[in-house]
Amino acid sequence: MTLAGTRLHAGVAVVELTRPDAGNALSNALVDELTRAVAAPGEGARALVLTGAGRHFCAGADLAELADGADASEEERVGDAMRLGALYAGLLRCPLLTVAAVHGAAFGGGAGLAACCDLVIAGPGARFQFSEARLGFVPALISAFLSRRVSPALLARLYLDPQPLGPEAALEVGLADEIADDPAAAATRRAREVARKVAPSAVAETKRLLLDLTLPDLDARLAAAARCNARQRAHPECRQGLAAFLATKTFPQWTA
């Protein structure tokens, strides 16, 4: 079954996450398909729009897979984390203009997926949240690059006191660039506008320049984050938090 589909029209490749029954959660299989789609968006593509099928953009990590992998070797856990890191790196290094069209949930790794894009257009029902710590987990991989959009001080608040941010709040803190009633249509329109007025080579070189200036050590950051991810994934509190959430669909209370 295809978990990420691409359609190319008038120079815009629309890459859609297609696990709607799971909130487009980032399973290993979906991550692999997205990585391939971003690397090969289609001949003639001048821009890429990232969106999700169903009610949500992306609900974040696949928690069942995360829990199931807790007993894997550290090497295997690091490898799983680096798989997602490769997707983020691929989006950040994509030579095309990339636009995320966010509706519904963009939680954890899903918010990170949007933040990898050059522009983020949020719908009226969009919600951004970093709830990893509530599960006993850590927002490791997304921290490798989120400082491009959000200051470290603000990230600390978003991580340590997780609250859902609507589109206006996301716009205010820098997680979104625009609000539109139909984010997918607005993202496609913006992608076409930019593709018409900016030379493709200039887009690619400008993006490379900015990434080199802001994240010259991206690979090292992602590797360190993958090790952090792997360590916490095996921690008893992470096991406890994931088990509680999977059983009740509510966050555990970490009281003494």
Protein Blocks (a to p, Z undefined) as FASTA:
>chain_A
ZZbdcddeehiacddddbfknoopacfklmmmmmmmmmmnoghiabdcdddehjbfbecj
afklmmmmmmpcfklmmmmmmmmmmmmmmmmmombdcddddehjaehjlmmmmmmpmbdc
ddfkbccddfklmnopacfklmmmmmmmpcfklmmmmmmmccdddfklmmmnopafbdcf
blmlmmmmmmmmmmmmpcfklmmmmmmmmmmmmmmmlmmmmmmmmmmmmmmmmpmklmmm
mmmmmmnopacdddZZ
